[in-house]
Amino acid sequence: MKKIIASTIAAAALVGIGLGLSGVAHAETVGDPDDMAGWHTAQNYDDCALMSAADVVGQMTGDAPSEEEIIDYAQSTPSVAEPGDMIYHQGVTDDDPDAGTIFKDLPIVLAHYGVDGKYVGGSNMDALMGVLRDGGAVIVNLNSQYIWGGDGQKTDPDHALVVTGVDTDNGIVHMNDSGSEDGANEQVSIDTFTAAWQTSGNEMVVTS
């Protein structure tokens, strides 16, 4: 996916690999992964970031846009983060390197559906958990090979998904992952998640 891969990796965030529970003040569970699992929809195109945004719109408003609707909006709306591009490019082939969504522009997409969001770079697990603790939603930019257990490259971010909960008692991150038909309430260890997330410099888009 395109422009998610194009995100700049913050050098300071590279120390985050293997963070595990470090930086988490105490054992707790935040978020509501069981209820939020109902907003998961598997993607049909190279549009994981947009489908994550649709998931979050559903969580926040109770009415998620369809894949076609959110694609239509994003591919006809100019990017602010990368002037001259549109927020989303669907691509003409399955391996089109320009296909995908500009992650930093997701707050524009959320705002179109009445959801106040903001981009945060160089974040950490405490901040992510704080958003969930306050009833907000979180979209992260990460490397899919860690999450899916693949053998591909694990150095660059190439995928976006929604974090719906963190359980520090059991060391688990709960996610809605549009990249999988079974991605509702997908679960990985905190160590796996932090390793995947640090490839983007711990980028996230959060709602207020």
Residue frames as a rotation matrix with the C-alpha (Angstrom) as fourth column:
MET 1
0.553 0.833 0.000 0.00
0.833 -0.553 0.000 0.00
0.000 0.000 -1.000 0.00
LYS 2
0.342 -0.401 0.850 1.35
0.595 -0.608 -0.526 3.19
0.727 0.685 0.031 -0.99
LYS 3
0.085 -0.326 0.942 1.55
-0.189 -0.933 -0.306 6.13
0.978 -0.152 -0.141 0.99
ILE 4
0.967 0.097 0.235 1.35
-0.251 0.215 0.944 4.35
0.041 -0.972 0.233 4.24
ILE 5
0.567 -0.824 0.022 4.75
0.824 0.567 -0.003 2.95
-0.010 0.019 1.000 3.21
ALA 6
0.118 -0.547 0.829 5.88
0.523 -0.676 -0.520 6.50
0.844 0.495 0.206 2.46
SER 7
0.952 0.271 0.144 5.59
0.027 -0.540 0.841 7.62
0.305 -0.797 -0.522 6.10
THR 8
0.105 -0.961 0.256 8.83
-0.471 -0.275 -0.839 8.93
0.876 -0.033 -0.481 7.58
ILE 9
0.533 -0.004 -0.846 10.27
0.587 0.721 0.367 6.68
0.609 -0.693 0.387 10.26
ALA 10
0.724 -0.261 0.638 11.25
-0.543 -0.786 0.295 8.69
0.424 -0.560 -0.711 13.32
ALA 11
-0.087 -0.869 -0.488 14.70
-0.199 0.495 -0.846 7.57
0.976 0.024 -0.216 14.38
ALA 12
-0.612 -0.163 0.774 13.94
-0.761 -0.143 -0.632 8.01
0.214 -0.976 -0.037 18.05
ALA 13
0.383 0.871 0.306 11.07
-0.913 0.407 -0.015 5.55
-0.138 -0.274 0.952 17.79
LEU 14
0.232 -0.334 -0.914 13.38
-0.459 0.790 -0.405 2.75
0.857 0.514 0.030 16.71
VAL 15
-0.813 -0.525 0.251 14.21
-0.447 0.287 -0.847 2.18
0.373 -0.801 -0.468 20.36
GLY 16
-0.101 0.880 0.464 10.58
-0.978 -0.003 -0.207 1.16
-0.180 -0.475 0.861 20.83
ILE 17
0.146 0.179 -0.973 11.08
-0.541 0.838 0.073 -2.33
0.828 0.515 0.219 19.40
GLY 18
-0.269 -0.170 -0.948 10.45
0.499 0.817 -0.288 -4.88
0.824 -0.551 -0.135 22.10
LEU 19
-0.501 0.116 0.858 8.84
-0.562 -0.797 -0.221 -2.28
0.658 -0.593 0.464 24.37
GLY 20
-0.552 0.380 -0.743 6.46
0.572 0.820 -0.005 -4.88
0.607 -0.427 -0.670 25.74
LEU 21
0.472 0.780 -0.411 4.95
0.823 -0.223 0.523 -3.50
0.316 -0.585 -0.747 28.92
SER 22
-0.506 -0.702 -0.500 7.59
0.826 -0.561 -0.049 -0.81
-0.246 -0.438 0.865 29.40
GLY 23
-0.964 0.145 0.221 6.04
-0.072 -0.948 0.310 2.61
0.254 0.283 0.925 29.69
VAL 24
0.011 0.993 -0.121 2.73
-0.007 0.121 0.993 1.13
1.000 -0.010 0.009 30.87
ALA 25
-0.265 -0.205 0.942 2.12
-0.781 -0.528 -0.335 2.29
0.566 -0.824 -0.020 34.39
HIS 26
-0.590 0.134 0.796 0.16
-0.595 0.594 -0.541 -0.68
-0.545 -0.793 -0.271 35.74
ALA 27
-0.954 0.241 0.177 -1.80
0.297 0.821 0.487 -3.76
-0.028 0.517 -0.855 34.72
GLU 28
-0.311 0.907 -0.284 -5.23
-0.274 -0.371 -0.887 -2.94
-0.910 -0.198 0.364 33.32
THR 29
-0.489 0.257 0.833 -7.57
0.828 0.436 0.352 -3.48
-0.273 0.862 -0.426 30.40
VAL 30
-0.414 0.348 -0.841 -8.69
-0.212 -0.936 -0.282 -0.53
-0.885 0.062 0.461 28.28
GLY 31
-0.760 0.217 -0.612 -11.06
-0.640 -0.090 0.763 -0.31
0.110 0.972 0.207 25.33
ASP 32
0.019 0.842 0.538 -14.08
-0.558 0.456 -0.694 -2.44
-0.830 -0.287 0.479 24.40
PRO 33
-0.779 -0.499 -0.379 -12.88
-0.564 0.295 0.771 -4.95
-0.273 0.815 -0.512 21.79
ASP 34
-0.707 0.556 0.436 -15.94
0.523 0.827 -0.208 -7.20
-0.476 0.081 -0.875 21.96
ASP 35
0.330 0.884 -0.330 -18.42
0.399 -0.448 -0.800 -4.42
-0.855 0.132 -0.501 21.15
MET 36
0.171 -0.321 -0.931 -16.12
-0.631 -0.761 0.147 -2.72
-0.756 0.563 -0.333 18.63
ALA 37
-0.702 -0.460 0.544 -15.57
0.035 0.740 0.671 -5.98
-0.712 0.490 -0.503 16.70
GLY 38
0.131 0.883 0.450 -18.92
0.669 0.256 -0.697 -5.42
-0.731 0.392 -0.558 15.02
TRP 39
0.691 0.099 -0.716 -17.51
-0.291 -0.868 -0.401 -2.49
-0.661 0.486 -0.572 13.03
HIS 40
-0.421 -0.892 0.165 -14.89
-0.241 0.285 0.928 -4.62
-0.874 0.351 -0.335 11.29
THR 41
0.836 0.548 -0.030 -15.27
-0.194 0.244 -0.950 -5.00
-0.514 0.800 0.310 7.52
ALA 42
0.049 -0.843 0.536 -12.75
0.574 0.463 0.675 -6.79
-0.817 0.274 0.507 5.31
GLN 43
-0.013 -0.158 -0.987 -11.27
-0.523 -0.841 0.142 -4.61
-0.852 0.518 -0.072 2.58
ASN 44
0.708 0.287 0.645 -11.73
0.385 0.608 -0.694 -5.37
-0.592 0.740 0.320 -1.11
TYR 45
0.783 -0.468 0.409 -9.04
0.200 -0.433 -0.879 -2.99
0.589 0.770 -0.245 -2.37
ASP 46
-0.228 -0.924 -0.308 -5.73
0.818 -0.010 -0.574 -1.55
0.527 -0.383 0.758 -1.22
ASP 47
-0.105 0.375 0.921 -7.54
-0.160 -0.920 0.357 0.69
0.982 -0.110 0.156 1.25
CYS 48
-0.115 0.028 -0.993 -6.80
0.807 0.586 -0.077 -0.54
0.579 -0.810 -0.090 4.76
ALA 49
-0.923 -0.267 -0.278 -6.43
0.381 -0.737 -0.558 2.99
-0.056 -0.621 0.782 6.12
LEU 50
-0.657 0.746 0.109 -9.79
-0.592 -0.599 0.539 4.05
0.467 0.289 0.835 4.70
MET 51
0.105 0.705 -0.701 -11.49
0.078 0.697 0.713 0.94
0.991 -0.130 0.018 6.03
SER 52
-0.498 -0.327 -0.803 -9.93
0.829 0.094 -0.552 1.66
0.256 -0.940 0.224 9.41
ALA 53
-0.984 0.171 0.055 -11.39
-0.178 -0.968 -0.179 5.17
0.023 -0.186 0.982 9.19
ALA 54
-0.254 0.943 -0.216 -14.81
-0.466 0.077 0.882 3.72
0.848 0.324 0.420 8.29
ASP 55
-0.091 0.114 -0.989 -14.54
0.662 0.749 0.026 1.42
0.744 -0.652 -0.143 11.32
VAL 56
-0.806 -0.314 -0.502 -13.76
0.589 -0.506 -0.630 4.39
-0.056 -0.803 0.593 13.57
VAL 57
-0.776 0.611 0.158 -16.62
-0.507 -0.753 0.419 6.46
0.375 0.245 0.894 12.13
GLY 58
0.029 0.793 -0.609 -18.92
-0.006 0.609 0.793 3.57
1.000 -0.020 0.023 12.99
GLN 59
-0.322 -0.236 -0.917 -17.54
0.857 0.340 -0.388 3.39
0.403 -0.910 0.093 16.53
MET 60
-0.924 -0.200 -0.325 -17.96
0.335 -0.832 -0.443 7.13
-0.182 -0.518 0.836 17.09
THR 61
-0.727 0.652 -0.216 -21.27
-0.685 -0.714 0.146 7.80
-0.059 0.254 0.965 15.31
GLY 62
-0.273 0.630 0.727 -23.01
-0.145 0.720 -0.679 4.45
-0.951 -0.291 -0.105 15.01
ASP 63
0.830 0.553 0.069 -23.10
0.025 0.087 -0.996 4.76
-0.557 0.828 0.058 11.21
ALA 64
-0.185 -0.977 0.110 -20.08
0.105 0.092 0.990 3.55
-0.977 0.195 0.086 9.20
PRO 65
0.256 0.216 -0.942 -19.72
-0.857 -0.401 -0.324 4.60
-0.448 0.890 0.083 5.55
SER 66
0.919 0.053 0.390 -19.51
0.125 0.900 -0.418 1.88
-0.373 0.433 0.821 2.91
GLU 67
-0.019 -0.977 0.212 -16.19
0.575 0.163 0.802 1.06
-0.818 0.137 0.559 1.29
GLU 68
-0.094 0.036 0.995 -17.34
0.975 -0.199 0.100 2.56
0.201 0.979 -0.016 -2.02
GLU 69
0.837 0.500 0.221 -18.50
0.440 -0.857 0.269 5.77
0.324 -0.128 -0.937 -0.34
ILE 70
0.731 -0.595 -0.332 -15.31
0.050 -0.440 0.897 6.41
-0.680 -0.672 -0.292 1.59
ILE 71
-0.211 -0.779 0.590 -13.17
0.777 0.233 0.585 5.57
-0.593 0.582 0.556 -1.46
ASP 72
0.276 0.398 0.875 -15.15
0.878 -0.475 -0.061 8.03
0.392 0.785 -0.480 -3.59
TYR 73
0.992 0.100 -0.071 -14.55
0.122 -0.874 0.470 10.78
-0.015 -0.475 -0.880 -1.05
ALA 74
0.487 -0.867 -0.110 -10.85
0.095 -0.073 0.993 10.10
-0.868 -0.494 0.047 -0.48
GLN 75
-0.230 -0.634 0.738 -9.87
0.833 0.264 0.487 9.70
-0.503 0.727 0.468 -4.12
SER 76
0.212 0.337 0.917 -11.51
0.780 -0.624 0.049 13.01
0.589 0.705 -0.396 -5.02
THR 77
0.989 0.124 -0.075 -10.17
0.142 -0.717 0.682 15.00
0.031 -0.685 -0.727 -2.04
PRO 78
0.424 -0.889 0.172 -6.75
-0.163 -0.261 -0.951 16.71
0.891 0.375 -0.256 -2.23
SER 79
0.345 -0.446 -0.826 -4.11
0.871 0.480 0.104 15.73
0.350 -0.755 0.554 0.29
VAL 80
0.940 -0.154 0.305 -2.90
-0.257 -0.907 0.334 18.30
0.225 -0.392 -0.892 2.79
ALA 81
0.624 -0.729 0.283 0.07
-0.050 0.324 0.945 16.20
-0.780 -0.604 0.165 3.91
GLU 82
-0.454 -0.743 0.492 1.29
0.492 0.251 0.834 15.65
-0.743 0.621 0.251 0.34
PRO 83
0.193 0.574 -0.796 0.08
-0.322 -0.729 -0.604 18.56
-0.927 0.373 0.044 -1.83
GLY 84
-0.371 -0.256 -0.893 -0.53
-0.921 -0.020 0.388 17.58
-0.117 0.967 -0.228 -5.43
ASP 85
-0.933 0.100 -0.346 -1.86
0.041 0.984 0.176 14.13
0.358 0.150 -0.922 -4.55
MET 86
0.171 0.973 0.157 -5.32
-0.568 -0.033 0.822 12.96
0.805 -0.229 0.547 -3.61
ILE 87
0.100 -0.101 0.990 -5.79
-0.975 0.188 0.117 11.33
-0.198 -0.977 -0.080 -0.22
TYR 88
0.119 0.019 0.993 -6.33
-0.135 0.991 -0.003 7.94
-0.984 -0.133 0.120 -1.84
HIS 89
-0.166 -0.182 -0.969 -5.13
-0.985 -0.019 0.172 6.35
-0.049 0.983 -0.176 -5.06
GLN 90
0.644 0.572 0.508 -6.79
-0.580 0.798 -0.163 3.07
-0.498 -0.190 0.846 -5.95
GLY 91
-0.424 -0.881 0.209 -4.13
-0.455 0.407 0.792 1.93
-0.783 0.240 -0.573 -8.39
VAL 92
0.234 0.474 -0.849 -4.48
-0.971 0.070 -0.229 0.33
-0.049 0.878 0.476 -11.79
THR 93
0.075 -0.234 -0.969 -2.84
-0.259 0.934 -0.245 -3.01
0.963 0.269 0.009 -10.96
ASP 94
0.856 0.295 -0.424 -2.61
0.259 0.467 0.846 -5.19
0.447 -0.834 0.323 -7.87
ASP 95
0.276 -0.847 -0.455 1.05
0.943 0.147 0.299 -4.25
-0.186 -0.511 0.839 -7.40
ASP 96
0.424 -0.064 0.903 0.79
0.405 -0.879 -0.253 -0.54
0.810 0.473 -0.347 -8.19
PRO 97
-0.404 -0.681 -0.611 3.37
0.854 -0.042 -0.519 1.11
0.328 -0.731 0.598 -5.87
ASP 98
-0.900 0.078 0.428 1.33
-0.126 -0.988 -0.085 4.32
0.416 -0.130 0.900 -5.80
ALA 99
0.013 0.973 -0.231 -1.84
0.110 0.228 0.967 2.63
0.994 -0.038 -0.104 -4.54
GLY 100
-0.282 -0.026 -0.959 -3.03
0.909 0.313 -0.276 3.39
0.308 -0.949 -0.065 -1.03
THR 101
0.742 0.655 0.143 -3.90
0.498 -0.682 0.535 6.14
0.448 -0.326 -0.832 1.40
ILE 102
-0.300 -0.785 0.542 -1.88
0.030 -0.575 -0.818 9.02
0.953 -0.229 0.196 2.82
PHE 103
-0.164 0.246 -0.955 -2.03
0.858 0.513 -0.015 8.16
0.486 -0.822 -0.295 6.51
LYS 104
-0.828 -0.257 -0.498 -1.55
0.510 -0.715 -0.478 11.70
-0.234 -0.650 0.724 7.79
ASP 105
-0.829 0.556 0.056 -4.68
-0.426 -0.694 0.580 12.80
0.362 0.457 0.812 5.92
LEU 106
-0.576 0.644 -0.503 -7.02
0.599 0.751 0.276 10.44
0.556 -0.143 -0.819 7.77
PRO 107
-0.620 0.401 -0.675 -8.25
0.497 -0.465 -0.733 13.24
-0.608 -0.789 0.089 10.07
ILE 108
-0.764 0.365 -0.531 -9.66
-0.604 -0.694 0.392 14.94
-0.225 0.621 0.751 6.94
VAL 109
-0.634 0.526 -0.567 -11.55
-0.084 0.682 0.727 11.75
0.769 0.508 -0.388 6.10
LEU 110
-0.584 0.405 -0.703 -12.86
0.806 0.389 -0.445 11.42
0.093 -0.827 -0.554 9.65
ALA 111
-0.765 0.257 -0.590 -13.95
0.040 -0.896 -0.442 15.07
-0.643 -0.362 0.675 9.72
HIS 112
-0.806 0.473 -0.356 -15.99
-0.477 -0.162 0.864 14.53
0.351 0.866 0.356 6.56
TYR 113
-0.218 0.723 -0.656 -18.11
0.295 0.689 0.662 12.10
0.930 -0.049 -0.363 8.59
GLY 114
0.523 0.538 0.662 -18.36
-0.319 -0.596 0.737 14.34
0.790 -0.597 -0.140 11.64
VAL 115
0.838 -0.304 -0.452 -15.57
0.542 0.559 0.628 12.77
0.061 -0.771 0.633 13.69
ASP 116
0.784 -0.587 0.202 -12.82
-0.595 -0.803 -0.025 14.93
0.177 -0.100 -0.979 15.20
GLY 117
0.838 -0.546 0.008 -9.46
0.532 0.819 0.214 13.25
-0.124 -0.175 0.977 14.76
LYS 118
0.721 -0.674 -0.160 -5.81
-0.680 -0.733 0.024 14.17
-0.134 0.092 -0.987 14.83
TYR 119
0.665 -0.614 -0.424 -2.53
0.135 0.657 -0.741 12.71
0.734 0.436 0.520 13.63
VAL 120
0.767 -0.493 0.411 0.12
-0.570 -0.230 0.789 11.87
-0.294 -0.839 -0.458 16.25
GLY 121
0.560 -0.675 -0.481 3.68
-0.109 0.515 -0.850 10.83
0.821 0.529 0.215 15.43
GLY 122
-0.482 -0.876 0.023 6.28
-0.186 0.077 -0.980 9.43
0.856 -0.476 -0.200 17.84
SER 123
0.357 0.740 0.570 3.67
-0.771 -0.112 0.627 8.14
0.528 -0.663 0.531 20.25
ASN 124
-0.816 -0.579 -0.005 3.82
-0.464 0.660 -0.590 5.32
0.345 -0.479 -0.807 22.81
MET 125
-0.541 0.613 -0.576 1.65
0.477 0.788 0.390 2.69
0.693 -0.064 -0.718 24.47
ASP 126
-0.649 0.303 -0.698 0.71
0.632 -0.296 -0.716 4.92
-0.424 -0.906 0.001 27.40
ALA 127
-0.743 0.355 -0.568 -0.68
-0.471 -0.880 0.066 7.56
-0.476 0.317 0.821 25.04
LEU 128
-0.694 0.488 -0.530 -2.51
-0.324 0.445 0.835 4.97
0.643 0.751 -0.151 22.95
MET 129
-0.545 0.477 -0.689 -4.06
0.737 0.665 -0.123 3.41
0.400 -0.575 -0.714 26.03
GLY 130
-0.774 0.236 -0.588 -5.04
0.255 -0.734 -0.629 6.84
-0.580 -0.636 0.508 27.30
VAL 131
-0.746 0.521 -0.415 -7.12
-0.654 -0.456 0.604 7.46
0.126 0.722 0.680 24.18
LEU 132
-0.442 0.579 -0.685 -8.93
0.092 0.789 0.607 4.16
0.892 0.205 -0.402 24.62
ARG 133
-0.680 0.128 -0.722 -9.35
0.732 0.161 -0.662 4.78
0.031 -0.979 -0.203 28.34
ASP 134
-0.761 0.356 -0.542 -11.10
-0.126 -0.901 -0.414 8.06
-0.636 -0.247 0.731 27.52
GLY 135
0.158 0.913 0.376 -13.47
0.252 0.331 -0.909 6.41
-0.955 0.238 -0.178 25.05
GLY 136
0.236 -0.149 -0.960 -11.65
-0.812 -0.573 -0.110 7.45
-0.533 0.806 -0.256 21.89
ALA 137
0.919 0.045 0.391 -10.61
0.175 0.843 -0.508 5.37
-0.353 0.535 0.767 18.89
VAL 138
0.141 -0.968 -0.208 -7.14
-0.508 -0.251 0.824 4.65
-0.850 -0.011 -0.527 17.53
ILE 139
0.998 -0.043 0.046 -5.85
0.061 0.486 -0.872 3.88
0.015 0.873 0.488 14.03
VAL 140
0.356 -0.935 -0.009 -2.20
-0.249 -0.104 0.963 2.87
-0.901 -0.340 -0.270 13.81
ASN 141
0.742 -0.316 -0.591 0.30
-0.609 0.049 -0.791 2.62
0.280 0.947 -0.156 10.95
LEU 142
0.274 -0.613 0.741 2.47
-0.606 0.489 0.628 -0.48
-0.747 -0.621 -0.238 11.21
ASN 143
-0.548 -0.506 -0.666 4.15
-0.829 0.433 0.354 -3.38
0.109 0.746 -0.657 9.42
SER 144
0.437 0.894 -0.100 1.73
-0.883 0.447 0.141 -6.20
0.171 0.027 0.985 8.57
GLN 145
0.092 -0.434 -0.896 4.31
-0.301 0.846 -0.440 -9.01
0.949 0.311 -0.053 8.55
TYR 146
-0.897 -0.346 0.276 4.66
-0.341 0.141 -0.930 -8.89
0.283 -0.928 -0.244 12.33
ILE 147
-0.306 0.875 0.374 0.88
-0.868 -0.095 -0.488 -9.02
-0.392 -0.474 0.789 12.80
TRP 148
0.637 0.634 -0.439 0.22
-0.770 0.552 -0.320 -11.73
0.039 0.542 0.839 10.24
GLY 149
0.407 -0.554 0.726 3.34
-0.237 0.704 0.669 -13.79
-0.882 -0.445 0.155 10.97
GLY 150
1.000 0.014 0.013 4.60
0.010 0.185 -0.983 -13.42
-0.016 0.983 0.185 7.41
ASP 151
0.352 -0.928 0.121 8.10
0.774 0.361 0.519 -13.85
-0.526 -0.089 0.846 6.07
GLY 152
0.542 -0.100 0.834 8.22
0.650 -0.579 -0.492 -10.56
0.532 0.809 -0.249 4.17
GLN 153
-0.478 -0.780 0.404 10.22
0.375 -0.597 -0.709 -7.45
0.794 -0.187 0.578 4.99
LYS 154
0.399 0.594 -0.698 9.66
0.873 -0.015 0.487 -6.07
0.279 -0.804 -0.525 8.47
THR 155
-0.563 -0.750 -0.348 11.30
0.812 -0.581 -0.061 -2.67
-0.156 -0.317 0.935 8.25
ASP 156
-0.967 0.207 0.150 8.67
-0.137 -0.915 0.380 -0.34
0.216 0.347 0.913 6.76
PRO 157
-0.469 0.878 0.098 5.05
-0.138 0.036 -0.990 0.41
-0.872 -0.478 0.104 7.63
ASP 158
-0.970 0.131 -0.207 2.64
-0.190 0.129 0.973 -0.99
0.154 0.983 -0.100 5.06
HIS 159
-0.365 0.861 -0.354 -0.68
0.567 0.507 0.649 -1.43
0.738 0.036 -0.673 6.83
ALA 160
-0.735 0.240 0.634 -3.23
-0.570 -0.725 -0.387 0.42
0.366 -0.646 0.670 8.96
LEU 161
-0.295 0.690 -0.660 -5.66
0.501 0.700 0.508 -1.06
0.813 -0.181 -0.553 11.46
VAL 162
0.220 0.505 0.835 -7.80
-0.514 -0.667 0.539 -0.08
0.829 -0.548 0.113 14.43
VAL 163
-0.825 -0.426 -0.372 -6.68
0.135 0.491 -0.861 -0.83
0.549 -0.760 -0.348 17.98
THR 164
0.105 0.981 0.162 -9.79
-0.184 -0.141 0.973 -1.63
0.977 -0.132 0.166 20.02
GLY 165
0.942 0.222 0.250 -8.27
-0.274 0.084 0.958 -2.67
0.192 -0.971 0.140 23.33
VAL 166
-0.139 -0.978 -0.156 -5.12
-0.416 0.200 -0.887 -3.33
0.899 -0.058 -0.435 25.34
ASP 167
0.926 0.377 -0.034 -4.99
-0.167 0.487 0.857 -5.95
0.339 -0.788 0.514 28.10
THR 168
0.079 -0.975 0.207 -1.78
-0.761 -0.193 -0.619 -5.53
0.643 -0.108 -0.758 30.05
ASP 169
0.312 0.080 0.947 -2.70
-0.801 0.558 0.217 -8.32
-0.511 -0.826 0.239 32.50
ASN 170
0.628 0.018 0.778 -2.41
0.218 0.956 -0.198 -10.85
-0.747 0.294 0.596 29.68
GLY 171
-0.354 -0.878 -0.322 -0.08
-0.056 -0.324 0.944 -8.84
-0.934 0.352 0.065 27.42
ILE 172
-0.319 0.362 0.876 -2.53
0.885 0.445 0.138 -8.63
-0.340 0.819 -0.463 24.51
VAL 173
-0.732 0.207 -0.649 -3.47
-0.362 -0.925 0.113 -5.93
-0.577 0.318 0.752 21.98
HIS 174
-0.091 0.809 0.580 -6.94
0.641 0.493 -0.588 -6.26
-0.762 0.318 -0.564 20.40
MET 175
-0.758 -0.253 -0.601 -7.44
-0.272 -0.715 0.644 -4.96
-0.593 0.652 0.473 16.86
ASN 176
0.578 0.770 0.270 -9.94
0.130 0.240 -0.962 -4.70
-0.806 0.591 0.039 14.02
ASP 177
-0.487 -0.858 -0.160 -7.91
-0.195 -0.072 0.978 -5.56
-0.851 0.508 -0.133 10.92
SER 178
0.496 0.754 -0.432 -9.59
-0.564 -0.098 -0.820 -5.01
-0.660 0.650 0.377 7.55
GLY 179
-0.200 -0.686 -0.699 -6.77
-0.978 0.178 0.105 -6.94
0.052 0.705 -0.707 5.89
SER 180
-0.989 -0.118 -0.092 -8.29
-0.108 0.989 -0.106 -10.21
0.103 -0.094 -0.990 7.06
GLU 181
-0.198 0.961 -0.193 -11.76
-0.187 0.157 0.970 -11.73
0.962 0.228 0.148 6.78
ASP 182
0.422 0.285 -0.860 -11.25
0.691 0.513 0.509 -12.90
0.587 -0.810 0.019 10.36
GLY 183
-0.498 -0.802 0.330 -9.81
0.466 -0.568 -0.678 -9.57
0.731 -0.184 0.657 11.47
ALA 184
0.376 0.660 0.651 -12.55
-0.346 -0.552 0.759 -8.64
0.860 -0.510 0.021 13.95
ASN 185
0.788 -0.141 0.600 -10.97
-0.604 0.017 0.797 -8.59
-0.123 -0.990 -0.071 17.41
GLU 186
0.582 -0.729 -0.361 -7.67
0.206 0.561 -0.802 -9.89
0.787 0.392 0.476 16.06
GLN 187
0.952 -0.216 0.216 -5.19
-0.267 -0.246 0.932 -10.36
-0.148 -0.945 -0.292 18.90
VAL 188
0.388 -0.899 -0.201 -1.40
0.275 0.321 -0.906 -10.24
0.879 0.297 0.372 19.15
SER 189
0.259 -0.387 -0.885 1.05
0.965 0.061 0.256 -9.89
-0.045 -0.920 0.389 21.99
ILE 190
0.905 0.017 -0.424 2.03
0.094 -0.982 0.161 -6.41
-0.414 -0.186 -0.891 23.12
ASP 191
-0.050 -0.997 -0.061 5.64
-0.022 -0.060 0.998 -7.16
-0.999 0.051 -0.019 22.12
THR 192
-0.370 -0.019 0.929 4.55
0.859 0.374 0.350 -8.14
-0.354 0.927 -0.122 18.59
PHE 193
0.659 0.708 0.255 2.38
0.752 -0.623 -0.214 -5.06
0.008 0.333 -0.943 18.29
THR 194
0.724 -0.402 -0.560 5.07
-0.076 -0.854 0.514 -2.63
-0.685 -0.330 -0.649 19.47
ALA 195
-0.364 -0.870 0.332 7.61
0.277 0.239 0.931 -4.17
-0.889 0.431 0.154 17.07
ALA 196
-0.150 0.407 0.901 5.16
0.987 0.106 0.117 -3.72
-0.048 0.907 -0.418 14.18
TRP 197
0.800 0.592 -0.096 4.14
0.595 -0.804 0.000 -0.22
-0.078 -0.057 -0.995 15.23
GLN 198
0.357 -0.719 -0.596 7.65
0.147 -0.587 0.796 1.17
-0.922 -0.372 -0.104 15.69
THR 199
-0.336 -0.501 0.798 8.33
0.850 0.204 0.486 0.73
-0.406 0.841 0.357 11.95
SER 200
0.285 0.493 0.822 6.23
0.767 -0.632 0.113 3.87
0.575 0.598 -0.558 11.38
GLY 201
-0.769 -0.510 0.386 7.78
0.137 -0.721 -0.679 5.81
0.624 -0.470 0.625 14.22
ASN 202
-0.666 0.577 -0.472 4.66
0.698 0.259 -0.668 4.98
-0.263 -0.775 -0.575 16.29
GLU 203
-0.908 0.417 0.042 2.21
-0.339 -0.790 0.511 6.92
0.246 0.450 0.859 14.12
MET 204
-0.586 0.808 -0.061 -1.45
0.784 0.547 -0.294 6.97
-0.204 -0.220 -0.954 15.02
VAL 205
-0.689 0.549 0.473 -4.63
-0.220 -0.781 0.585 8.87
0.690 0.299 0.659 14.24
VAL 206
-0.779 0.355 -0.517 -6.90
0.627 0.410 -0.663 9.28
-0.023 -0.840 -0.542 17.24
THR 207
-0.021 0.840 0.542 -10.34
0.397 -0.491 0.776 10.67
0.918 0.231 -0.323 17.97
SER 208
-0.716 -0.181 0.674 -11.13
-0.431 -0.645 -0.631 13.07
0.549 -0.743 0.384 20.75
